Amino acid sequence: MIKWFLDGLLPHISAAIKKSCVGYEDARLTELIRCAKNAERQITAEKERESDKREKQAHAAHLILVKTFANLAENKRQAHNRRGAGFNRRGRDHGRGGRG
Protein backbone atom coordinates (compact mmCIF):
# COMPACT_ATOMS: atom_id res chain seq x y z
CA MET A 1 0.00 0.00 0.00
CA ILE A 2 2.84 2.41 0.78
CA LYS A 3 4.43 1.74 -2.60
CA TRP A 4 1.13 2.52 -4.31
CA PHE A 5 0.82 5.74 -2.32
CA LEU A 6 4.35 6.86 -3.23
CA ASP A 7 3.88 5.87 -6.88
CA GLY A 8 0.69 7.93 -7.02
CA LEU A 9 2.42 11.10 -5.85
CA LEU A 10 4.17 13.60 -8.06
CA PRO A 11 7.72 12.38 -8.70
CA HIS A 12 9.43 15.29 -6.93
CA ILE A 13 7.25 14.87 -3.82
CA SER A 14 7.81 11.13 -3.76
CA ALA A 15 11.58 11.69 -4.05
CA ALA A 16 11.47 14.24 -1.23
CA ILE A 17 9.67 11.76 1.03
CA LYS A 18 12.19 9.04 0.26
CA LYS A 19 15.00 11.48 0.99
CA SER A 20 13.71 13.07 4.19
CA CYS A 21 11.32 10.62 5.84
CA VAL A 22 13.36 8.04 7.74
CA GLY A 23 11.80 4.59 7.70
CA TYR A 24 9.15 5.49 5.16
CA GLU A 25 8.93 1.84 4.06
CA ASP A 26 7.57 0.85 7.48
CA ALA A 27 5.71 4.07 8.33
CA ARG A 28 1.98 4.39 8.67
CA LEU A 29 0.03 5.99 5.88
CA THR A 30 -0.88 8.99 8.09
CA GLU A 31 2.85 9.60 8.69
CA LEU A 32 3.54 9.46 4.94
CA ILE A 33 0.69 11.88 4.27
CA ARG A 34 2.17 14.29 6.81
CA CYS A 35 5.61 13.92 5.18
CA ALA A 36 4.07 14.48 1.73
CA LYS A 37 2.34 17.69 2.86
CA ASN A 38 5.58 18.93 4.39
CA ALA A 39 7.54 18.10 1.24
CA GLU A 40 4.96 19.92 -0.87
CA ARG A 41 5.22 23.03 1.36
CA GLN A 42 9.01 22.97 1.14
CA ILE A 43 9.01 22.56 -2.63
CA THR A 44 6.46 25.36 -3.05
CA ALA A 45 8.50 27.66 -0.80
CA GLU A 46 11.67 26.89 -2.79
CA LYS A 47 9.89 27.67 -6.06
CA GLU A 48 8.66 30.98 -4.64
CA ARG A 49 12.18 31.88 -3.49
CA GLU A 50 13.54 31.08 -6.95
CA SER A 51 10.78 33.11 -8.58
CA ASP A 52 11.51 36.09 -6.31
CA LYS A 53 15.22 35.78 -7.07
CA ARG A 54 14.58 35.75 -10.84
CA GLU A 55 12.25 38.73 -10.50
CA LYS A 56 14.89 40.71 -8.58
CA GLN A 57 17.54 39.83 -11.17
CA ALA A 58 15.23 40.89 -14.00
CA HIS A 59 14.49 44.16 -12.21
CA ALA A 60 18.21 44.83 -11.69
CA ALA A 61 18.94 44.07 -15.34
CA HIS A 62 16.14 46.41 -16.41
CA LEU A 63 17.52 49.21 -14.23
CA ILE A 64 20.99 48.74 -15.72
CA LEU A 65 19.50 48.88 -19.21
CA VAL A 66 17.54 52.05 -18.46
CA LYS A 67 20.58 53.73 -16.89
CA THR A 68 22.76 52.75 -19.84
CA PHE A 69 20.32 54.20 -22.37
CA ALA A 70 19.90 57.34 -20.27
CA ASN A 71 23.68 57.80 -20.17
CA LEU A 72 23.94 57.22 -23.92
CA ALA A 73 21.22 59.78 -24.59
CA GLU A 74 22.89 62.29 -22.26
CA ASN A 75 26.28 61.76 -23.91
CA LYS A 76 24.72 62.18 -27.35
CA ARG A 77 22.99 65.38 -26.26
CA GLN A 78 26.22 66.77 -24.81
CA ALA A 79 28.13 65.83 -27.97
CA HIS A 80 25.49 67.58 -30.06
CA ASN A 81 25.85 70.75 -27.97
CA ARG A 82 29.63 70.74 -28.47
CA ARG A 83 29.48 70.09 -32.20
CA GLY A 84 31.31 72.79 -34.19
CA ALA A 85 32.16 74.84 -31.10
CA GLY A 86 35.93 74.49 -31.34
CA PHE A 87 38.31 75.51 -28.58
CA ASN A 88 36.61 77.01 -25.50
CA ARG A 89 33.23 76.85 -27.20
CA ARG A 90 34.27 79.41 -29.79
CA GLY A 91 32.48 78.65 -32.98
CA ARG A 92 33.20 79.95 -36.40
CA ASP A 93 34.23 83.63 -36.48
CA HIS A 94 34.10 83.89 -32.70
CA GLY A 95 37.74 83.33 -31.87
CA ARG A 96 40.28 85.81 -30.46
CA GLY A 97 40.97 88.70 -32.75
CA GLY A 98 38.78 87.33 -35.42
CA ARG A 99 37.77 89.30 -38.44
CA GLY A 100 34.81 91.51 -38.49
C-alpha distances in whole Angstrom, upper triangle without the diagonal:
4,5,5,6,9,10,11,13,16,17,19,17,14,17,18,15,15,19,19,17,17,15,12,10,11,11,10,8,12,13,11,13,16,16,15,18,20,20,21,24,25,24,26,29,29,30,32,34,35,36,38,40,40,42,44,45,46,48,50,50,52,54,55,56,58,60,61,62,64,66,66,68,70,71,72,74,76,77,78,80,82,83,86,87,88,89,89,88,91,91,94,97,96,97,100,103,102,104,105
4,5,5,6,8,10,11,14,15,16,14,11,14,15,12,11,15,16,13,14,12,8,7,8,8,8,7,11,11,8,10,13,13,12,15,17,16,18,21,21,21,24,26,26,27,30,31,32,33,35,36,37,39,41,42,43,45,47,47,49,51,52,53,55,57,58,59,61,63,64,65,67,68,70,71,73,74,76,78,79,80,84,84,86,86,86,85,89,88,91,95,93,94,97,100,99,102,102
4,5,5,6,8,10,13,13,15,13,10,12,14,12,11,15,16,14,15,13,10,8,11,11,12,10,14,14,11,13,16,14,13,17,19,17,18,22,22,21,24,26,26,27,30,31,31,33,35,36,36,39,41,41,42,45,46,47,48,51,52,52,54,56,57,58,60,62,63,64,66,67,68,70,72,73,74,77,78,79,82,83,84,85,85,84,88,87,90,93,92,93,96,99,98,100,101
4,6,5,6,9,12,13,15,14,11,14,16,14,14,17,18,17,18,16,13,11,14,14,13,11,14,15,12,13,16,15,14,17,19,18,18,22,23,22,23,26,27,27,29,31,31,32,35,36,36,38,41,41,42,44,46,47,48,50,52,52,54,56,57,58,60,62,62,64,66,67,68,70,72,73,74,76,78,78,82,83,84,85,85,84,88,87,90,93,92,93,96,99,98,100,101
4,5,5,7,10,12,14,11,9,12,14,11,12,16,16,14,16,15,11,11,13,12,11,8,11,12,9,9,13,12,10,13,16,15,15,18,19,19,20,23,24,24,27,29,29,30,32,34,34,36,38,39,40,42,44,44,46,48,49,50,52,54,55,56,58,60,60,62,64,65,66,68,70,71,72,74,76,77,80,81,82,83,83,82,85,85,88,91,90,91,94,97,96,98,99
4,5,5,8,8,11,9,6,9,10,8,9,12,13,12,14,13,10,10,13,12,12,10,13,12,9,10,13,11,9,13,14,13,13,17,17,16,19,21,21,22,25,26,26,28,30,31,32,34,36,36,37,40,41,42,43,46,47,47,49,51,52,54,56,57,58,60,61,63,64,66,67,68,70,72,73,74,78,79,80,81,80,79,83,83,85,89,88,88,91,94,93,96,97
4,6,8,8,11,10,7,10,13,11,11,15,16,15,18,17,13,13,16,15,16,13,16,16,12,13,16,15,12,15,17,15,15,19,20,18,20,23,23,23,26,28,27,28,31,32,32,34,37,37,37,40,42,42,43,46,47,47,50,52,52,53,56,57,58,59,61,63,63,65,67,68,69,72,73,74,77,78,80,81,80,79,83,82,85,89,88,88,91,94,93,95,96
4,7,8,11,10,8,12,14,13,14,17,18,17,19,19,15,15,18,17,16,13,15,16,12,12,15,14,11,14,17,15,14,18,19,17,19,22,22,22,25,27,26,27,30,31,31,33,36,36,37,39,41,41,43,45,46,47,49,51,52,53,55,56,57,58,61,62,63,65,67,67,69,71,72,73,77,78,79,80,80,79,82,82,84,88,87,88,90,94,93,95,96
4,6,8,6,6,9,11,10,12,14,15,15,18,18,14,15,18,16,16,13,14,15,11,10,13,12,8,11,13,11,10,14,15,14,15,18,19,18,21,23,23,24,27,28,28,30,32,33,33,36,38,38,39,42,43,44,45,48,48,50,51,53,54,55,58,59,60,62,63,64,66,68,69,70,74,75,76,77,77,76,79,79,81,85,84,85,87,91,89,92,93
4,6,5,6,9,10,11,12,14,16,16,19,20,16,18,20,19,19,16,18,17,14,13,15,13,10,12,14,11,10,13,14,12,13,16,16,15,18,20,20,21,24,25,25,27,29,30,30,33,34,35,36,39,40,40,42,44,45,46,48,50,50,52,54,55,56,58,60,61,62,64,66,66,70,71,73,74,73,72,76,75,78,81,80,81,84,87,86,88,89
4,5,5,6,9,10,11,12,14,15,18,19,16,17,20,19,20,18,19,18,15,15,17,14,11,14,15,11,11,15,15,12,14,17,16,16,19,21,20,21,24,25,24,27,29,29,30,33,34,34,36,39,39,40,42,44,44,46,48,49,50,52,54,55,56,58,60,60,62,64,65,66,70,71,72,73,73,72,75,75,77,81,80,80,83,87,85,88,89
4,5,5,6,9,10,10,12,14,17,18,16,17,20,19,20,18,19,18,14,15,16,13,10,12,12,9,9,12,11,8,11,14,13,12,16,17,16,18,21,21,21,24,26,26,27,30,31,31,33,36,36,37,39,41,42,43,45,47,48,49,51,52,53,55,57,58,59,62,63,64,67,68,69,70,70,69,72,72,75,78,77,78,80,84,83,85,86
4,5,5,6,9,10,10,11,15,16,13,15,18,16,17,15,16,14,11,11,12,9,6,9,9,6,6,10,10,8,11,13,13,13,16,18,18,19,22,23,23,25,27,28,29,31,33,33,35,37,38,39,41,43,44,45,47,49,50,51,53,54,56,57,59,60,62,64,65,66,70,70,72,72,72,71,75,75,77,81,79,80,83,86,85,88,89
4,5,5,6,9,10,10,13,14,11,12,15,14,15,13,15,13,10,11,12,10,7,11,12,9,10,13,13,12,14,17,16,17,20,21,21,23,25,26,26,29,31,31,32,35,36,37,38,41,42,42,45,46,47,49,51,52,53,55,56,58,59,61,62,63,65,67,68,69,73,73,75,75,75,74,78,78,80,84,83,83,86,89,88,91,92
4,5,5,6,9,10,12,14,11,13,16,16,18,16,18,16,12,14,15,11,10,13,13,9,11,14,13,11,15,17,15,16,20,20,20,22,25,25,25,28,30,30,31,34,35,35,37,39,40,41,43,45,45,47,49,50,51,53,55,56,57,59,61,61,63,65,66,67,71,72,73,73,73,72,76,76,79,82,81,81,84,87,86,89,90
4,5,5,6,8,11,13,11,14,16,15,17,16,16,14,11,12,12,9,8,11,9,6,9,11,9,9,12,14,13,14,17,18,18,20,22,23,24,26,28,28,30,32,33,34,36,38,39,40,42,43,44,46,48,49,50,52,54,55,56,58,59,60,62,64,65,66,70,71,72,72,72,71,75,75,78,81,80,80,82,86,85,88,89
4,5,5,5,9,10,8,10,13,11,13,12,13,10,8,10,10,6,6,10,9,7,10,12,11,11,15,16,16,17,20,21,21,23,25,26,27,29,31,32,33,35,36,37,39,41,42,43,45,47,48,50,51,53,54,56,57,58,60,62,63,64,66,68,69,70,74,74,75,76,75,75,78,78,81,85,83,84,86,90,89,91,92
4,6,6,8,9,7,9,12,11,14,14,15,13,10,12,13,10,10,13,13,10,13,16,14,14,18,19,18,20,23,23,23,26,28,28,29,32,33,33,35,37,38,39,41,43,44,45,47,49,49,51,53,54,55,57,59,60,61,63,64,65,67,69,70,71,75,76,76,77,77,76,80,80,83,86,85,85,87,91,90,93,94
4,6,8,10,9,12,15,14,17,17,18,15,12,15,14,11,11,14,12,10,13,15,13,13,17,18,16,18,21,21,21,24,26,26,27,30,31,31,33,35,36,37,39,41,41,43,45,46,47,49,51,52,53,55,56,57,59,61,62,63,65,67,68,69,73,73,74,74,74,73,77,77,80,84,82,82,85,88,87,90,91
4,6,9,9,12,14,13,15,15,16,12,11,13,12,8,10,12,10,8,12,13,11,13,16,16,16,18,21,20,21,24,25,25,27,30,30,31,33,35,36,37,39,41,41,43,45,46,47,49,51,52,53,55,57,58,59,61,62,63,65,67,68,69,73,73,74,75,74,74,77,78,81,84,82,83,85,88,88,91,92
4,6,6,9,11,9,12,12,13,9,8,11,10,7,9,12,10,10,13,15,13,15,18,19,18,21,23,23,24,27,28,29,30,33,34,34,36,38,39,40,42,44,45,46,48,50,51,53,54,55,57,59,60,61,63,65,66,67,69,71,72,73,77,77,78,78,78,77,81,81,84,87,86,86,88,92,91,94,95
4,6,8,9,9,12,14,14,11,10,14,13,10,13,15,14,13,17,18,17,18,22,22,22,24,26,26,27,30,31,32,33,36,37,37,39,41,42,43,45,47,48,49,51,52,53,56,57,58,59,62,63,64,66,67,68,70,72,73,74,76,79,80,80,81,80,80,83,84,87,90,88,88,91,94,94,97,98
4,5,6,6,10,12,13,10,10,14,14,11,14,17,16,16,19,21,20,21,24,25,25,27,29,30,30,33,34,35,36,39,40,40,42,44,45,46,48,50,51,52,54,56,57,59,60,61,63,65,66,67,69,71,72,73,75,76,77,79,82,83,84,84,83,83,87,87,90,93,92,92,94,98,97,100,101
4,5,5,8,9,11,8,7,11,11,9,11,14,14,13,16,18,18,19,22,23,23,25,27,28,29,31,33,33,35,37,38,39,41,43,44,45,47,49,49,51,53,54,55,57,59,60,61,63,65,66,67,69,70,71,73,75,76,77,81,82,83,83,83,82,86,86,89,92,91,91,93,97,96,99,100
4,6,9,10,13,11,9,13,14,13,14,17,17,17,19,22,21,22,25,26,26,28,30,31,32,34,36,36,37,40,41,42,43,46,47,48,50,52,52,54,56,57,58,60,62,63,64,66,67,68,70,72,73,74,76,78,79,80,84,84,85,86,85,85,88,88,91,95,93,94,96,100,99,101,103
4,7,9,12,10,10,13,14,13,15,18,18,18,21,23,23,24,27,28,28,30,32,33,34,36,38,39,40,42,44,44,46,48,49,50,52,54,55,56,58,60,61,62,64,65,67,68,70,71,73,74,76,77,79,80,82,83,86,87,88,88,88,87,91,91,94,97,96,96,99,102,101,104,105
4,6,8,6,7,10,11,10,12,15,15,16,18,20,20,22,24,25,26,28,30,31,32,34,36,37,38,40,41,42,44,46,47,48,50,52,53,54,56,58,59,61,62,63,65,67,68,69,71,72,74,75,77,79,80,81,85,85,86,87,86,86,89,89,92,96,94,94,97,100,100,102,103
4,5,5,6,9,10,11,12,15,16,17,18,20,21,23,24,26,27,29,30,32,33,35,36,38,39,41,42,43,45,47,48,49,51,53,54,55,57,59,60,61,63,64,66,67,69,70,72,73,75,76,78,79,81,82,86,86,88,88,87,87,90,90,93,97,95,96,98,102,101,103,104
4,5,5,6,9,10,10,12,14,15,16,18,20,21,22,24,25,27,28,30,31,33,34,36,37,39,40,42,43,45,46,48,49,51,52,53,55,57,58,59,61,63,64,65,67,68,70,71,73,74,76,78,79,80,84,84,86,87,86,85,89,89,91,95,93,94,96,100,99,102,102
4,5,5,6,9,10,11,12,14,15,17,18,20,21,23,24,26,27,29,30,32,33,35,36,37,39,41,42,43,45,47,48,50,51,52,54,56,57,58,60,62,63,64,66,67,69,70,72,73,75,76,78,79,83,83,85,85,85,84,87,87,90,94,92,93,95,99,98,101,101
4,5,5,6,9,10,11,12,14,15,17,18,20,21,23,24,26,27,29,30,32,33,35,36,38,39,41,42,44,45,46,48,50,51,52,54,55,57,58,60,61,63,64,66,67,69,70,72,73,75,76,78,81,82,83,84,83,82,86,86,89,92,91,91,94,97,96,99,100
4,5,5,6,9,10,10,12,14,15,16,18,20,21,22,24,25,27,28,30,31,33,34,36,37,39,40,42,43,45,46,48,49,51,52,53,55,57,58,59,61,62,64,65,67,68,70,71,73,75,76,79,80,81,82,81,80,84,84,87,90,89,89,92,95,95,97,98
4,5,5,6,9,10,10,12,14,15,16,18,20,21,23,24,26,27,29,30,31,33,35,36,37,39,41,42,43,45,47,48,49,51,52,54,55,57,58,60,61,63,64,66,67,69,70,72,73,74,78,79,80,81,80,79,83,83,86,89,88,88,91,94,93,96,97
4,5,5,6,9,10,11,12,14,15,17,18,20,21,23,25,26,27,29,30,32,33,35,36,37,39,41,42,44,45,47,48,50,51,53,54,56,57,58,60,61,63,64,66,67,69,70,72,73,77,77,79,79,79,78,81,82,84,88,86,87,89,93,92,95,95
4,6,5,6,9,10,10,12,14,15,16,18,20,21,22,24,26,27,29,30,32,33,34,36,37,39,40,42,43,45,46,48,49,51,52,54,55,57,58,60,61,63,64,66,67,69,70,72,75,76,77,77,77,76,80,80,83,86,85,85,87,91,90,93,94
4,5,5,6,9,10,10,12,14,15,16,18,20,21,22,24,26,27,28,30,31,33,34,36,37,39,41,42,43,45,46,48,49,51,52,54,55,57,58,60,61,63,64,65,67,69,70,74,74,76,76,76,75,78,78,81,85,83,84,86,90,89,91,92
4,5,5,6,9,10,11,12,14,15,17,18,20,21,23,24,26,27,29,30,31,33,35,36,37,39,41,42,43,45,46,48,49,51,52,54,55,57,58,60,61,63,64,66,67,69,72,73,74,75,74,73,77,77,80,83,82,82,85,88,87,90,91
4,5,5,6,9,10,11,12,14,15,17,18,20,21,23,24,26,27,29,30,31,33,35,36,37,39,41,42,43,45,47,48,49,51,52,54,55,57,58,60,61,63,64,66,67,71,71,73,73,72,72,75,75,78,82,80,81,83,87,86,88,89
4,5,5,6,8,10,11,12,14,15,16,18,20,21,23,24,26,27,28,30,32,33,34,36,38,39,41,42,43,45,46,48,49,51,52,54,55,57,58,60,61,63,64,66,69,70,71,72,71,70,74,74,77,80,79,79,82,85,84,87,88
4,5,5,6,9,10,11,12,14,15,16,18,20,21,22,24,26,27,28,30,31,33,35,36,37,39,41,42,43,45,46,48,49,51,52,54,55,57,58,60,61,63,64,68,68,70,70,70,69,72,72,75,79,77,78,80,84,83,85,86
4,6,5,6,9,10,11,12,14,15,16,18,20,21,22,24,26,27,29,30,31,33,35,36,37,39,41,42,43,45,46,48,49,51,52,54,55,57,58,60,61,63,66,67,68,69,68,67,71,71,74,77,75,76,79,82,81,84,85
4,5,5,6,9,10,11,12,14,15,16,18,20,21,23,24,26,27,29,30,32,33,35,36,37,39,41,42,43,45,47,48,49,51,52,54,55,57,58,60,61,65,65,67,67,66,66,69,69,72,76,74,75,77,81,80,82,83
4,5,5,6,9,10,11,12,14,15,17,18,20,21,22,24,26,27,28,30,32,33,35,36,37,39,40,42,43,45,46,48,49,51,52,54,55,57,58,60,63,64,65,66,65,64,68,68,71,74,73,73,76,79,78,81,82
4,5,5,6,9,10,10,12,14,15,16,18,20,21,22,24,26,27,29,30,31,33,35,36,37,39,41,42,43,45,46,48,49,51,52,54,55,57,58,62,62,64,65,64,63,66,66,69,73,71,72,74,78,77,80,80
4,5,5,6,9,10,11,12,14,15,16,18,20,21,23,24,26,27,29,30,31,33,35,36,37,39,41,42,43,45,46,48,49,51,52,54,55,57,61,61,62,63,62,61,65,65,68,71,70,70,73,76,75,78,79
4,5,5,6,9,10,10,12,14,15,16,18,20,21,22,24,26,27,29,30,32,33,35,36,37,39,41,42,43,45,46,48,49,51,53,54,55,59,59,61,61,60,60,63,63,66,70,68,69,71,75,74,76,77
4,5,5,6,9,10,10,12,14,15,16,18,20,21,22,24,26,27,28,30,31,33,34,36,37,39,40,42,43,45,46,48,49,51,52,54,57,58,59,60,59,58,62,62,65,68,67,67,70,74,73,75,76
4,5,5,6,8,10,10,12,14,15,16,18,20,21,22,24,25,27,28,30,31,33,34,36,37,39,40,42,43,45,46,48,49,51,52,56,56,58,59,58,57,60,60,63,67,65,66,68,72,71,73,74
4,5,5,6,9,10,11,12,14,15,16,18,20,21,23,24,26,27,29,30,31,33,35,36,37,39,41,42,43,45,46,48,49,51,55,55,56,57,56,55,59,59,62,65,64,64,67,70,69,72,73
4,5,5,6,9,10,11,12,14,15,16,18,20,21,22,24,26,27,29,30,31,33,35,36,37,39,40,42,43,45,47,48,49,53,53,55,55,55,54,57,57,60,64,62,63,65,69,68,70,71
4,5,5,6,9,10,10,12,14,15,16,18,20,21,22,24,26,27,28,30,31,33,34,36,37,39,40,42,43,45,47,48,51,52,54,54,54,53,56,56,59,62,61,62,64,68,67,69,70
4,5,5,6,9,10,10,12,14,15,16,18,20,21,22,24,26,27,28,30,31,33,34,36,37,39,40,42,43,45,46,50,50,52,53,52,51,54,54,57,61,59,60,62,66,65,67,68
4,5,5,6,9,10,11,12,14,15,17,18,20,21,23,24,26,27,29,30,31,33,35,36,37,39,41,42,43,45,49,49,50,51,50,49,53,53,56,59,58,58,61,64,63,66,67
4,5,5,6,9,10,10,12,14,15,16,18,20,21,23,24,26,27,28,30,31,33,34,36,37,39,41,42,43,47,47,49,50,49,48,52,51,54,58,56,57,60,63,62,65,65
4,5,5,6,9,10,10,12,14,15,16,18,20,21,22,24,26,27,28,30,31,33,34,36,37,39,41,42,46,46,48,49,48,47,50,50,53,56,55,56,58,62,61,63,64
4,5,5,6,9,10,11,12,14,15,16,18,20,21,22,24,26,27,28,30,31,33,34,36,37,39,40,44,44,46,46,46,45,48,48,51,55,53,54,56,60,59,61,62
4,5,5,6,9,10,11,12,14,15,16,18,20,21,22,24,26,27,29,30,31,33,35,36,37,39,42,43,44,45,44,43,47,47,50,53,52,52,55,58,57,60,61
4,5,5,6,9,10,10,12,14,15,17,18,20,21,22,24,26,27,28,30,31,33,35,36,37,41,42,43,44,44,42,46,46,48,52,51,51,54,57,56,59,60
4,5,5,6,9,10,11,12,14,15,16,18,20,21,22,24,26,27,28,30,31,33,35,36,40,40,42,43,42,41,44,44,47,50,49,50,52,56,55,57,58
4,5,5,6,9,10,11,12,14,15,16,18,20,21,22,24,26,27,28,30,32,33,34,38,38,40,40,40,39,42,42,45,49,47,48,50,54,53,55,56
4,5,5,6,9,10,10,12,14,15,16,18,20,21,22,24,26,27,29,30,32,33,37,37,38,39,39,38,41,41,44,47,46,47,49,53,52,54,55
4,5,5,6,9,10,11,12,14,15,16,18,20,21,22,24,26,27,29,30,31,35,36,37,39,38,37,40,40,43,46,45,45,48,52,50,53,54
4,5,5,6,8,10,10,12,14,15,16,18,20,21,22,24,26,27,29,30,34,34,36,36,36,34,38,38,41,44,43,43,46,50,49,51,52
4,6,5,6,9,10,10,12,14,15,16,18,20,21,22,24,26,27,28,32,32,34,34,34,33,36,36,39,43,41,42,44,48,47,49,50
4,5,5,6,9,10,11,12,14,15,16,18,20,21,22,24,26,27,31,31,33,34,34,32,36,35,38,42,40,41,44,47,46,48,49
4,5,5,6,9,10,11,12,14,15,16,18,20,21,23,24,26,29,30,32,33,32,31,34,34,37,40,39,40,42,46,45,47,47
4,6,5,6,9,10,10,12,14,15,16,18,20,21,22,24,28,28,30,30,30,28,32,32,35,38,37,37,40,43,42,45,46
4,5,5,6,9,10,10,12,14,15,16,18,20,21,22,26,27,28,29,29,27,31,31,34,37,36,36,39,42,41,44,45
4,5,5,6,8,10,10,12,14,15,16,18,20,21,25,25,27,29,28,27,30,29,32,35,34,35,38,42,40,42,43
4,5,5,6,9,10,10,12,14,15,17,18,20,24,24,26,27,26,25,28,28,31,34,33,34,36,40,39,41,41
4,5,5,6,8,10,10,12,14,15,16,18,22,22,24,24,24,22,26,26,29,32,31,31,34,38,37,39,40
4,5,5,6,9,10,10,12,14,15,16,20,21,22,24,24,22,25,25,28,31,30,31,34,37,35,38,39
4,5,5,6,9,10,10,12,14,15,19,20,22,24,23,21,24,24,26,30,29,30,33,36,34,37,37
4,5,5,6,9,10,11,12,14,18,18,20,21,20,19,22,22,25,28,26,27,30,34,32,35,35
4,5,5,6,9,10,11,12,16,16,18,19,18,17,20,20,23,26,25,26,29,32,31,33,34
4,5,5,6,9,10,10,14,15,17,19,19,17,20,19,22,25,24,25,28,32,30,32,33
4,5,5,6,9,10,14,14,17,19,18,15,18,18,20,24,23,24,27,30,29,31,31
4,5,5,6,9,12,12,14,15,15,13,16,16,19,22,20,21,24,28,26,29,30
4,5,5,6,10,10,12,14,14,12,15,14,17,21,20,20,24,27,25,27,29
4,5,5,9,10,13,15,15,12,15,13,16,19,19,20,23,26,24,26,27
4,6,9,8,11,13,13,10,12,11,14,18,16,18,21,24,22,24,25
4,6,5,8,10,10,7,10,10,13,16,15,15,19,22,20,23,24
4,6,8,11,12,9,11,9,11,15,15,16,19,22,20,22,23
4,6,9,11,8,8,6,8,11,12,13,16,19,16,18,20
4,7,7,5,5,4,7,11,9,10,14,17,15,17,18
4,6,5,5,6,8,11,10,9,12,15,14,17,18
4,5,6,8,10,12,10,9,11,14,14,17,19
4,5,9,12,13,10,9,11,14,14,18,20
4,6,10,12,9,9,12,15,14,17,19
4,7,8,5,6,9,12,11,14,15
4,6,5,7,11,13,11,13,14
4,5,7,11,12,9,11,12
4,6,9,9,6,7,8
4,7,8,6,9,10
4,6,5,9,11
4,5,9,11
4,7,9
4,7
4
